[in-house]
């Protein structure tokens, strides 16, 4: 029992440390690299406006377009690493924000529903649930071969339940250890276990995969 408790404490500490580092990198991308690129872009546009030679002007225009594209990619990466909505607005807005990025990136339509009144969640638990949803959606994009996903959130006074269904190819649950995303699933289960919650996976070949998440509130 003591070994199990110590192991849980170590896992929790490692995950918290990882999240702090992810948050730091996300902020640095947005406020550091992103702002520097914006300053470069502004300067290039000023230079471009004062140049008469067409070939030089065209070259500068291509450079500004490339920088704008890079800035957009950095913004998307920053949101994916650590969405500001998670701490500012809560879990549901953060999931909605991520779904927009996810759909624009992978072309997979996500139908989201939320039943009941959203309840406040401890930041550590909110991050854990968000990461599990994020990992689930990433796995779906990689392996499910689907164009539609459904996510249902159900709030009660004591519990949050989330169901994620991918309508995809599915797999034999008995062969989970051989599955290419078995490590990701193990991480999802571990994250929820540390919150006092659960993450259960069920799947059938040709019928899709279902992920059920529960979190005590």
C-alpha angles and dihedrals in degrees: 000000000000090000091052092049092048091048091051091049091051092047091049092049092049093049092048091050090050092050092051090052092047090050091050092050091047092053092046091052092049102037100027113030093025094052092046091052090049090054091049091048092051091050093049091051090053091050091046092054091056099048121097102185108096097212092053092043091052092049092052090048090055089050093052091050090051092051091048089052091048091050090053091050091050091050090051092047091048092052091046092051096047121350111214089217090069095072097024101047109008142252101305096051089046092053090048090050092049093047090058090054091043095051093046090050102043104019091234114140114224119200109204128191131175122196122193132013116312111245129208113262130197109262093239092053092043090054091048093052092045091051091050091052090046092050091047092052092046091053090049091053091050103041116008099076093215139130098204136056131179124208121186124187119194118190125198132165092265107025147031117213122191125189121193119188123178106189085219140133095289126200142230105280089206089064094052093124089059092048115110092232098044091112091055090050091050089052091050091052091047093051093052093044090058090055092051089253136108141238118200127185128203128172144168126195110256093008104072139244129284126203118194118195125186128185127182111230 
